[in-house]
Amino acid sequence: MKLKMMTEKFKPAYATEGSAGFDLYCNNKEPIVVGPNEVAKVPTGIRVSIPKGYFGAVYPRSSTGIKHRITLANTVGIIDSDYRGDIQIFFVNNSDKPYTIEHGERLAQMVIQPYVKVDIELVDSLDETERGEGGIGSTGK
């Protein structure tokens, strides 16, 4: 499958042959300082044309979250196949010190994934299961 992409500067690339996601880079002219417990919007400078039936899932790079406690503000970003704007990444600083995001820094990765579109039907009841309404912890430790 081919992914059509426009980029202002950094062409996303897979870090290794076995990488599931390609890296996304900060494309801001000036460094972005994210204070403790603050959220910052980071432009990537790329726009994509994702084929119908697929979406882009934006995940944080594990090294960014583990080393610096900078994570995606919305856990996983979803890029729909009909979106054509600049891909922006929102990061939250979960540490107790400011973190500076530099121009060209690899921060996140995007995985292109298929999805199934469903027809939504409203009903008065659902089928019974063994678990039923059992929530968190209901299946054991």
DSSP file (Angstrom, degrees, kcal/mol; ACC not computed):
  #  RESIDUE AA STRUCTURE BP1 BP2  ACC     N-H-->O    O-->H-N    N-H-->O    O-->H-N    TCO  KAPPA ALPHA  PHI   PSI    X-CA   Y-CA   Z-CA
    1    1 A M              0   0    0      0, 0.0     2,-0.4     0, 0.0     0, 0.0   0.000 360.0 360.0 360.0 141.5    0.0    0.0    0.0
    2    2 A K        -     0   0    0      2,-0.0     2,-0.5     0, 0.0     0, 0.0  -0.838 360.0-154.1-103.8 141.8    1.2    3.5   -0.8
    3    3 A L        -     0   0    0     -2,-0.4     2,-0.3    47,-0.1    47,-0.1  -0.971  13.3-142.7-114.6 117.2    0.7    6.5    1.5
    4    4 A K  E     +A   49   0A   0     45,-1.0    45,-2.5    -2,-0.5     2,-0.3  -0.646  28.9 177.1 -81.0 135.1    0.6    9.9   -0.2
    5    5 A M  E     -A   48   0A   0     -2,-0.3     2,-0.4    43,-0.2    43,-0.2  -0.997  26.7-158.0-144.5 141.5    2.3   12.5    1.9
    6    6 A M  E     -A   47   0A   0     41,-3.0    41,-2.5    -2,-0.3     2,-0.4  -0.961  22.4-176.6-113.0 137.9    3.2   16.2    1.7
    7    7 A T  E     -A   46   0A   0     -2,-0.4    39,-0.2    39,-0.2    38,-0.1  -0.996  28.7-157.9-139.3 143.3    5.9   17.4    3.9
    8    8 A E  S    S-     0   0    0     37,-2.0    -1,-0.1    -2,-0.4    38,-0.1   0.760  86.6 -27.9 -84.6 -27.5    7.5   20.8    4.7
    9    9 A K  S    S+     0   0    0      1,-0.3     2,-0.6    36,-0.2    36,-0.1   0.411 117.8  58.3-151.8 -64.5   10.8   19.5    6.0
   10   10 A F        -     0   0    0     34,-0.4    -1,-0.3    15,-0.1    15,-0.2  -0.766  60.8-148.7 -97.5 117.7   11.1   16.0    7.6
   11   11 A K        -     0   0    0     -2,-0.6    12,-0.1    -4,-0.1    -4,-0.0  -0.736  27.8-121.2 -81.1 118.5   10.1   13.0    5.7
   12   12 A P        -     0   0    0      0, 0.0     2,-0.3     0, 0.0    12,-0.1  -0.271  38.7-177.9 -57.7 145.6    8.8   10.4    8.2
   13   13 A A        -     0   0    0     10,-0.4    10,-2.6     8,-0.0     2,-0.4  -0.982  33.1-106.7-145.5 154.5   10.7    7.2    8.1
   14   14 A Y        -     0   0    0     -2,-0.3     8,-0.2     8,-0.3     3,-0.0  -0.709  25.8-144.7 -79.3 131.0   10.7    3.7    9.7
   15   15 A A  S    S+     0   0    0      6,-0.5     2,-0.3    -2,-0.4    -1,-0.1   0.860  79.3   7.9 -67.6 -36.3   13.6    3.5   12.2
   16   16 A T  S >  S-     0   0    0      1,-0.1     3,-1.3    -3,-0.0    -1,-0.1  -0.893  81.6-102.6-138.7 169.0   14.2   -0.2   11.5
   17   17 A E  T 3  S+     0   0    0     -2,-0.3    -1,-0.1     1,-0.3    -2,-0.0   0.826 122.1  47.5 -61.6 -32.0   13.0   -2.8    9.0
   18   18 A G  T 3  S+     0   0    0     -4,-0.0    -1,-0.3    -3,-0.0     2,-0.2   0.396  81.9 124.0 -92.1   3.1   10.7   -4.3   11.7
   19   19 A S    <   -     0   0    0     -3,-1.3    -5,-0.1     1,-0.1     3,-0.0  -0.440  46.7-160.2 -67.6 133.1    9.2   -1.0   12.9
   20   20 A A  S    S+     0   0    0     -2,-0.2    92,-0.4    91,-0.0     2,-0.3   0.809  75.6  43.8 -80.2 -32.2    5.4   -0.9   12.8
   21   21 A G  S    S-     0   0    0     90,-0.1    -6,-0.5    -8,-0.0     2,-0.3  -0.833  77.0-129.5-116.9 152.5    5.2    2.9   12.9
   22   22 A F  E     -B  110   0B   0     88,-2.2    88,-2.5    -2,-0.3    -8,-0.3  -0.789  36.5-104.8 -97.8 146.4    7.1    5.6   11.1
   23   23 A D  E     -B  109   0B   0    -10,-2.6   -10,-0.4    -2,-0.3     2,-0.4  -0.368  25.6-151.6 -73.3 143.6    8.6    8.5   13.2
   24   24 A L  E     -B  108   0B   0     84,-3.0    83,-2.1   -12,-0.1    84,-1.2  -0.921  14.8-150.3-112.9 142.3    7.0   11.9   13.3
   25   25 A Y  E     -B  106   0B   0     -2,-0.4     2,-0.4    19,-0.2    81,-0.2  -0.775  21.6-105.0-115.8 153.7    9.2   15.0   13.9
   26   26 A C        -     0   0    0     79,-2.1    78,-3.0    76,-0.3    18,-0.2  -0.653  31.9-174.3 -72.2 127.0    8.7   18.4   15.5
   27   27 A N        +     0   0    0     16,-3.0     2,-0.4    -2,-0.4    17,-0.1  -0.387  35.8 126.7-122.4  53.2    8.6   21.0   12.7
   28   28 A N        -     0   0    0      1,-0.1     4,-0.1    74,-0.1    -2,-0.0  -0.902  57.4-139.2-109.4 138.8    8.5   24.2   14.7
   29   29 A K  S    S+     0   0    0     -2,-0.4    74,-0.2    74,-0.1    -1,-0.1   0.885  89.4  42.9 -65.8 -37.4   11.0   26.9   14.0
   30   30 A E  S    S-     0   0    0      1,-0.1    -2,-0.1    72,-0.1    -3,-0.0  -0.779 100.0 -95.3-106.8 151.5   11.5   27.7   17.6
   31   31 A P        -     0   0    0      0, 0.0     2,-0.6     0, 0.0    71,-0.2  -0.299  35.7-134.7 -59.1 150.4   11.9   25.3   20.5
   32   32 A I  E     -E  101   0C   0     69,-2.5    69,-3.4    -4,-0.1     2,-0.6  -0.953  13.2-154.2-112.5 118.3    8.7   24.5   22.4
   33   33 A V  E     -E  100   0C   0     -2,-0.6     2,-0.6    67,-0.2    67,-0.2  -0.828   6.3-165.0 -95.7 124.3    9.0   24.6   26.2
   34   34 A V  E     -E   99   0C   0     65,-3.2    65,-2.3    -2,-0.6     3,-0.1  -0.938  11.4-150.0-110.6 113.4    6.4   22.4   28.0
   35   35 A G    >   -     0   0    0     -2,-0.6     3,-2.2    63,-0.2    58,-0.4  -0.260  41.3 -65.5 -75.3 167.1    6.1   23.2   31.7
   36   36 A P  T 3  S+     0   0    0      0, 0.0    -1,-0.2     0, 0.0    58,-0.2  -0.286 122.9   2.1 -53.4 133.0    5.2   20.6   34.3
   37   37 A N  T 3  S+     0   0    0     56,-2.9     2,-0.2    58,-0.4    57,-0.1   0.643 105.3 127.8  61.0  18.1    1.6   19.5   33.8
   38   38 A E    <   -     0   0    0     -3,-2.2    55,-2.2    55,-0.2     2,-0.4  -0.672  52.9-136.6 -99.8 159.6    1.2   21.7   30.7
   39   39 A V  E     -F   92   0D   0     -2,-0.2     2,-0.4    53,-0.2    53,-0.2  -0.936  18.8-168.4-114.4 138.0    0.0   20.6   27.3
   40   40 A A  E     -F   91   0D   0     51,-2.6    51,-2.6    -2,-0.4     2,-0.5  -0.977  18.3-135.0-128.5 142.6    1.8   21.8   24.1
   41   41 A K  E     -F   90   0D   0     -2,-0.4    49,-0.2    49,-0.2    47,-0.0  -0.841  23.0-167.1 -94.7 126.4    0.7   21.6   20.4
   42   42 A V  E     -F   89   0D   0     47,-3.2    47,-2.9    -2,-0.5     2,-0.2  -0.959  10.6-143.6-119.5 118.4    3.6   20.4   18.2
   43   43 A P  E     -F   88   0D   0      0, 0.0   -16,-3.0     0, 0.0    45,-0.2  -0.522   9.2-167.3 -77.2 147.2    3.3   20.7   14.4
   44   44 A T        -     0   0    0     43,-1.5   -34,-0.4   -18,-0.2   -19,-0.2   0.638  29.6-132.9-103.9 -20.5    4.8   18.0   12.3
   45   45 A G        +     0   0    0     42,-0.3   -37,-2.0     1,-0.3     2,-0.4   0.632  67.3 114.8  76.9  12.8    4.7   19.8    8.9
   46   46 A I  E     -A    7   0A   0     41,-0.3    41,-2.4   -39,-0.2     2,-0.4  -0.906  43.2-171.1-119.0 149.3    3.2   16.7    7.2
   47   47 A R  E     -A    6   0A   0    -41,-2.5   -41,-3.0    -2,-0.4     2,-0.3  -0.981  14.8-163.1-130.0 143.4   -0.2   16.1    5.6
   48   48 A V  E     -A    5   0A   0     37,-0.4     2,-0.5    -2,-0.4   -43,-0.2  -0.874  24.2-145.9-129.9 159.1   -1.3   12.7    4.4
   49   49 A S  E     -A    4   0A   0    -45,-2.5   -45,-1.0    -2,-0.3    32,-0.1  -0.872  27.3-165.6-121.1  93.3   -3.9   11.0    2.2
   50   50 A I        -     0   0    0     -2,-0.5     4,-0.1    33,-0.3     3,-0.1  -0.647  27.4-107.1 -83.2 132.9   -4.7    7.8    3.9
   51   51 A P    >   -     0   0    0      0, 0.0     3,-1.5     0, 0.0    -1,-0.1  -0.238  42.0 -92.9 -59.2 146.4   -6.6    5.3    1.8
   52   52 A K  T 3  S+     0   0    0      1,-0.3     3,-0.1    29,-0.1    28,-0.0  -0.327 115.0  37.6 -57.8 139.1  -10.3    4.8    2.6
   53   53 A G  T 3  S+     0   0    0      1,-0.4    62,-2.0    -3,-0.1     2,-0.3   0.400 108.5  79.9  94.2  -0.7  -10.7    1.9    5.0
   54   54 A Y  E <   -C  114   0B   0     -3,-1.5    27,-0.4    60,-0.3    -1,-0.4  -0.876  55.5-167.2-130.5 162.9   -7.6    2.8    7.0
   55   55 A F  E     -C  113   0B   0     58,-2.3    58,-2.8    -2,-0.3     2,-0.5  -0.962  25.1-115.7-143.0 161.4   -6.7    5.4    9.6
   56   56 A G  E     -CD 112  79B   0     23,-2.7    23,-3.2    -2,-0.3     2,-0.6  -0.882  23.3-158.8 -98.9 127.8   -3.4    6.7   11.1
   57   57 A A  E     -CD 111  78B   0     54,-3.0    54,-2.4    -2,-0.5     2,-0.6  -0.936   7.3-151.7-106.9 122.1   -2.9    6.0   14.8
   58   58 A V  E     +CD 110  77B   0     19,-3.2    19,-2.1    -2,-0.6    52,-0.2  -0.839  19.4 177.6 -98.3 120.0   -0.4    8.3   16.4
   59   59 A Y  E     -C  109   0B   0     50,-3.1    50,-2.9    -2,-0.6    17,-0.1  -0.861  31.4-107.2-117.6 151.7    1.5    6.8   19.4
   60   60 A P  E     -C  108   0B   0      0, 0.0     2,-0.4     0, 0.0    48,-0.3  -0.462  37.0-107.7 -72.1 151.8    4.2    8.3   21.6
   61   61 A R    >>  -     0   0    0     46,-2.0     4,-1.6     1,-0.1     3,-0.6  -0.662  27.6-131.1 -73.2 135.0    7.7    7.0   21.1
   62   62 A S  H 3> S+     0   0    0     -2,-0.4     4,-2.7     1,-0.2     5,-0.3   0.854 103.7  57.9 -61.0 -35.2    8.4    4.9   24.2
   63   63 A S  H 3> S+     0   0    0      1,-0.2     4,-2.2     2,-0.2     5,-0.5   0.860 104.1  52.1 -65.7 -33.5   11.8    6.6   24.9
   64   64 A T  H <> S+     0   0    0     -3,-0.6     4,-1.6     2,-0.2     6,-1.3   0.931 114.6  41.5 -66.8 -45.0   10.1   10.0   25.1
   65   65 A G  H  X S+     0   0    0     -4,-1.6     4,-1.2     4,-0.2    -2,-0.2   0.911 120.8  41.1 -69.2 -42.8    7.6    8.9   27.6
   66   66 A I  H  < S+     0   0    0     -4,-2.7    -2,-0.2    -5,-0.2    -3,-0.2   0.937 122.3  36.9 -73.8 -47.4    9.9    6.8   29.7
   67   67 A K  H  < S+     0   0    0     -4,-2.2    -3,-0.2    -5,-0.3    -2,-0.2   0.876 137.0  15.4 -74.0 -38.2   13.0    9.0   29.7
   68   68 A H  H  < S-     0   0    0     -4,-1.6    27,-0.2    -5,-0.5    -3,-0.2   0.477  91.7-123.7-120.5  -4.7   11.3   12.4   29.9
   69   69 A R     <  +     0   0    0     -4,-1.2    25,-2.9    -5,-0.4     2,-0.6   0.828  61.8 142.8  59.7  34.8    7.7   11.7   31.0
   70   70 A I  E     +G   93   0D   0     -6,-1.3     2,-0.3    23,-0.2    -1,-0.2  -0.939  23.6 166.2-103.1 118.9    6.3   13.5   27.9
   71   71 A T  E     -G   92   0D   0     21,-2.2    21,-3.1    -2,-0.6     2,-0.2  -0.833  44.0 -81.5-130.6 166.9    3.3   11.7   26.6
   72   72 A L  E >   -G   91   0D   0     -2,-0.3     3,-1.2     3,-0.3    19,-0.3  -0.499  33.7-138.9 -67.8 135.8    0.4   12.3   24.2
   73   73 A A  T 3  S+     0   0    0     17,-2.8    -1,-0.1     1,-0.3    18,-0.1   0.795 103.7  39.2 -66.9 -28.1   -2.3   14.3   25.8
   74   74 A N  T 3  S-     0   0    0     16,-0.5     2,-2.7     1,-0.1    -1,-0.3   0.089 103.9-127.5-110.5  23.1   -5.0   12.1   24.2
   75   75 A T  S <  S+     0   0    0     -3,-1.2     2,-0.4     2,-0.0    -3,-0.3  -0.364  89.4  18.7  67.3 -66.6   -3.2    8.8   24.6
   76   76 A V  S    S-     0   0    0     -2,-2.7     2,-0.4   -17,-0.1   -17,-0.2  -0.998  76.3-143.7-133.3 130.2   -3.6    7.8   20.9
   77   77 A G  E     -D   58   0B   0    -19,-2.1   -19,-3.2    -2,-0.4     2,-0.5  -0.769  12.0-148.8 -92.5 138.0   -4.3   10.3   18.1
   78   78 A I  E     -D   57   0B   0     -2,-0.4     2,-0.6   -21,-0.2   -21,-0.2  -0.926   6.9-164.9-109.4 124.6   -6.6    9.2   15.3
   79   79 A I  E     -D   56   0B   0    -23,-3.2   -23,-2.7    -2,-0.5     8,-0.0  -0.935  19.0-143.7-108.3 110.4   -6.0   10.6   11.8
   80   80 A D    >   -     0   0    0     -2,-0.6     3,-1.5   -25,-0.2   -30,-0.3  -0.305  20.4-114.1 -73.2 157.4   -9.1    9.9    9.6
   81   81 A S  T 3  S+     0   0    0    -27,-0.4   -31,-0.3     1,-0.3    -1,-0.1   0.696 114.6  52.1 -66.6 -19.5   -8.7    9.0    5.9
   82   82 A D  T 3  S+     0   0    0    -33,-0.1     2,-0.4   -31,-0.1    -1,-0.3   0.402  83.4 105.9 -99.0   4.1  -10.5   12.2    4.9
   83   83 A Y    <   +     0   0    0     -3,-1.5   -33,-0.3     1,-0.1   -35,-0.2  -0.696  36.2 170.4 -84.3 132.4   -8.3   14.6    7.0
   84   84 A R        +     0   0    0     -2,-0.4    -1,-0.1   -37,-0.1     3,-0.1   0.324  40.4 103.9-123.3   5.3   -5.9   16.7    4.9
   85   85 A G  S    S-     0   0    0      1,-0.2   -37,-0.4   -38,-0.1     2,-0.1  -0.219  84.5 -67.3 -83.9 176.7   -4.5   19.2    7.3
   86   86 A D        -     0   0    0    -39,-0.1     2,-0.7     1,-0.1   -39,-0.2  -0.390  53.0-117.6 -60.7 134.3   -1.2   19.4    9.1
   87   87 A I        -     0   0    0    -41,-2.4   -43,-1.5    -2,-0.1     2,-0.4  -0.692  35.5-167.6 -79.0 117.4   -0.8   16.6   11.6
   88   88 A Q  E     -F   43   0D   0     -2,-0.7     2,-0.5   -45,-0.2   -47,-0.0  -0.852   7.3-152.5-106.8 141.1   -0.5   18.2   15.0
   89   89 A I  E     -F   42   0D   0    -47,-2.9   -47,-3.2    -2,-0.4     2,-0.6  -0.958   3.8-151.0-117.2 131.1    0.6   16.3   18.1
   90   90 A F  E     -F   41   0D   0     -2,-0.5   -17,-2.8   -49,-0.2   -16,-0.5  -0.898  17.2-171.2-104.8 122.1   -0.5   17.4   21.6
   91   91 A F  E     -FG  40  72D   0    -51,-2.6   -51,-2.6    -2,-0.6     2,-0.4  -0.857  11.3-155.5-113.9 146.7    2.0   16.5   24.4
   92   92 A V  E     -FG  39  71D   0    -21,-3.1   -21,-2.2    -2,-0.3     2,-0.8  -0.967  15.6-135.9-119.0 138.4    1.6   16.7   28.2
   93   93 A N  E     + G   0  70D   0    -55,-2.2   -56,-2.9    -2,-0.4   -55,-0.2  -0.830  21.7 178.8 -94.7 108.7    4.5   17.0   30.5
   94   94 A N        +     0   0    0    -25,-2.9   -24,-0.1    -2,-0.8    -1,-0.1   0.269  53.8  90.0 -93.0  11.2    4.0   14.6   33.4
   95   95 A S  S    S-     0   0    0    -26,-0.3   -58,-0.4     2,-0.2     4,-0.1  -0.369  84.3-116.1 -98.6-178.6    7.3   15.5   35.1
   96   96 A D  S    S+     0   0    0    -60,-0.1    -1,-0.0    -2,-0.1    -2,-0.0   0.261  92.7  60.8-102.3  11.5    8.1   18.1   37.7
   97   97 A K  S    S-     0   0    0    -62,-0.1    -2,-0.2   -63,-0.1   -63,-0.1  -0.973  91.5 -93.7-136.2 153.5   10.5   20.1   35.4
   98   98 A P        -     0   0    0      0, 0.0     2,-0.4     0, 0.0   -63,-0.2  -0.248  34.4-153.5 -62.2 150.0   10.1   21.9   32.1
   99   99 A Y  E     -E   34   0C   0    -65,-2.3   -65,-3.2    -4,-0.1     2,-0.6  -0.995   4.4-145.0-127.4 134.0   10.9   19.9   28.9
  100  100 A T  E     -E   33   0C   0     -2,-0.4     2,-0.7   -67,-0.2   -67,-0.2  -0.870   5.4-153.4-102.8 122.7   12.1   21.6   25.7
  101  101 A I  E     -E   32   0C   0    -69,-3.4   -69,-2.5    -2,-0.6     2,-0.2  -0.853  19.9-150.5 -93.9 118.0   11.0   20.1   22.4
  102  102 A E    >   -     0   0    0     -2,-0.7     3,-2.0   -71,-0.2   -76,-0.3  -0.550  25.0 -92.1 -91.7 153.0   13.6   20.9   19.7
  103  103 A H  T 3  S+     0   0    0      1,-0.3   -76,-0.2    -2,-0.2    -1,-0.1  -0.422 115.1  19.5 -57.6 128.5   13.0   21.4   16.0
  104  104 A G  T 3  S+     0   0    0    -78,-3.0    -1,-0.3     1,-0.3     2,-0.2   0.405  88.1 144.8  88.8  -2.6   13.6   18.0   14.3
  105  105 A E    <   -     0   0    0     -3,-2.0   -79,-2.1   -79,-0.1     2,-0.5  -0.503  51.6-126.7 -71.9 134.2   13.1   15.9   17.4
  106  106 A R  E     +B   25   0B   0    -81,-0.2   -81,-0.2    -2,-0.2     3,-0.1  -0.721  44.8 154.3 -80.2 123.2   11.4   12.6   16.9
  107  107 A L  E     +     0   0B   0    -83,-2.1   -46,-2.0    -2,-0.5     2,-0.3   0.688  53.4  13.4-122.3 -32.3    8.5   12.5   19.3
  108  108 A A  E     -BC  24  60B   0    -84,-1.2   -84,-3.0   -48,-0.3     2,-0.3  -0.825  57.9-137.0-141.9 174.7    5.8   10.2   18.0
  109  109 A Q  E     -BC  23  59B   0    -50,-2.9   -50,-3.1   -86,-0.3     2,-0.4  -0.989  10.8-142.3-139.7 150.1    5.1    7.5   15.5
  110  110 A M  E     -BC  22  58B   0    -88,-2.5   -88,-2.2    -2,-0.3     2,-0.5  -0.943   9.4-166.6-116.7 134.4    2.2    6.8   13.2
  111  111 A V  E     - C   0  57B   0    -54,-2.4   -54,-3.0    -2,-0.4     2,-0.6  -0.972  17.7-138.6-115.3 130.1    0.9    3.3   12.3
  112  112 A I  E     + C   0  56B   0     -2,-0.5   -56,-0.2   -92,-0.4    -2,-0.0  -0.806  32.1 179.1 -89.6 123.6   -1.5    2.9    9.4
  113  113 A Q  E     - C   0  55B   0    -58,-2.8   -58,-2.3    -2,-0.6     2,-0.1  -0.941  26.2-123.4-130.3 145.2   -4.3    0.5   10.4
  114  114 A P  E     - C   0  54B   0      0, 0.0     2,-0.3     0, 0.0   -60,-0.3  -0.469  28.7-167.3 -79.2 159.3   -7.4   -0.9    8.8
  115  115 A Y        -     0   0    0    -62,-2.0     2,-0.5    -2,-0.1     0, 0.0  -0.954  19.2-127.0-141.3 163.7  -10.8   -0.5   10.4
  116  116 A V        -     0   0    0     -2,-0.3     2,-0.4     2,-0.0   -62,-0.0  -0.959  18.8-143.9-112.5 124.5  -14.3   -1.9    9.9
  117  117 A K        -     0   0    0     -2,-0.5     2,-0.3   -64,-0.0    -2,-0.0  -0.759  23.7-159.8 -86.2 131.2  -17.2    0.5    9.5
  118  118 A V        -     0   0    0     -2,-0.4     2,-0.6     0, 0.0    -2,-0.0  -0.774  20.6-121.2-113.5 155.8  -20.3   -0.8   11.2
  119  119 A D        -     0   0    0     -2,-0.3     2,-0.5     2,-0.0    -2,-0.0  -0.855  33.5-135.8 -89.8 126.2  -24.0   -0.1   10.9
  120  120 A I        -     0   0    0     -2,-0.6     2,-0.5     2,-0.0     0, 0.0  -0.733  22.2-172.8 -90.9 127.2  -25.2    1.1   14.3
  121  121 A E        -     0   0    0     -2,-0.5     2,-0.4     2,-0.0    -2,-0.0  -0.979  16.8-140.9-121.5 124.0  -28.5   -0.4   15.5
  122  122 A L        +     0   0    0     -2,-0.5     2,-0.3     2,-0.0    -2,-0.0  -0.714  29.7 175.7 -83.4 130.4  -30.3    0.8   18.6
  123  123 A V        -     0   0    0     -2,-0.4     3,-0.1     1,-0.1    -2,-0.0  -0.837  39.6-128.0-130.7 167.6  -31.9   -2.1   20.6
  124  124 A D  S    S+     0   0    0     -2,-0.3     2,-0.3     1,-0.2    -1,-0.1   0.669  91.1  11.5 -89.5 -19.3  -33.7   -2.5   23.9
  125  125 A S        -     0   0    0      0, 0.0     2,-0.3     0, 0.0    -1,-0.2  -0.979  66.2-134.6-153.3 162.5  -31.5   -5.3   25.2
  126  126 A L        -     0   0    0     -2,-0.3     2,-0.0    -3,-0.1    -2,-0.0  -0.787  38.6 -88.0-115.9 160.9  -28.2   -7.0   24.5
  127  127 A D        -     0   0    0     -2,-0.3     2,-0.2     1,-0.1    -1,-0.1  -0.348  48.4-109.2 -66.5 150.3  -27.3  -10.7   24.4
  128  128 A E        -     0   0    0      3,-0.0     2,-0.3     2,-0.0    -1,-0.1  -0.531  36.2-175.4 -81.4 146.4  -26.2  -12.3   27.7
  129  129 A T        -     0   0    0     -2,-0.2     4,-0.1     1,-0.1     0, 0.0  -0.884  39.9-108.1-132.7 167.6  -22.6  -13.3   28.4
  130  130 A E  S    S+     0   0    0     -2,-0.3    -1,-0.1     1,-0.2    -2,-0.0   0.890 121.1  43.9 -62.4 -39.3  -20.9  -15.1   31.2
  131  131 A R  S >  S+     0   0    0      1,-0.2     3,-1.9     2,-0.1    -1,-0.2   0.868  83.2 167.6 -75.3 -37.6  -19.1  -11.8   32.2
  132  132 A G  T 3  S-     0   0    0      1,-0.3    -1,-0.2     2,-0.0    -2,-0.1  -0.395  70.3 -15.4  61.8-127.5  -22.2   -9.6   31.9
  133  133 A E  T 3  S+     0   0    0     -2,-0.2    -1,-0.3    -4,-0.1     2,-0.2   0.249  93.2 138.2 -94.5  11.6  -21.7   -6.2   33.4
  134  134 A G    <   -     0   0    0     -3,-1.9     3,-0.1     1,-0.1    -3,-0.0  -0.410  33.5-173.0 -61.6 125.1  -18.6   -7.2   35.4
  135  135 A G    >   -     0   0    0      1,-0.3     3,-2.4    -2,-0.2     4,-0.3   0.193  41.8  -5.6 -99.4-144.5  -16.1   -4.4   35.0
  136  136 A I  T 3  S+     0   0    0      1,-0.3    -1,-0.3     2,-0.1     0, 0.0  -0.257 133.2   7.9 -56.0 126.3  -12.5   -3.8   36.0
  137  137 A G  T >  S+     0   0    0     -3,-0.1     3,-1.3     3,-0.1    -1,-0.3   0.402  90.8 119.5  85.1  -2.1  -11.2   -6.7   38.1
  138  138 A S  T <  S+     0   0    0     -3,-2.4    -2,-0.1     1,-0.3     3,-0.1   0.681  73.8  50.8 -72.9 -15.6  -14.2   -8.9   37.5
  139  139 A T  T 3  S-     0   0    0      1,-0.4    -1,-0.3    -4,-0.3     2,-0.2   0.309 122.7 -88.1-102.9   9.6  -12.2  -11.6   35.8
  140  140 A G    <         0   0    0     -3,-1.3    -1,-0.4     1,-0.1    -3,-0.1  -0.670 360.0 360.0 116.9-172.1   -9.5  -11.8   38.5
  141  141 A K              0   0    0     -2,-0.2    -1,-0.1    -3,-0.1    -3,-0.1   0.478 360.0 360.0 -66.8 360.0   -6.2  -10.1   39.3
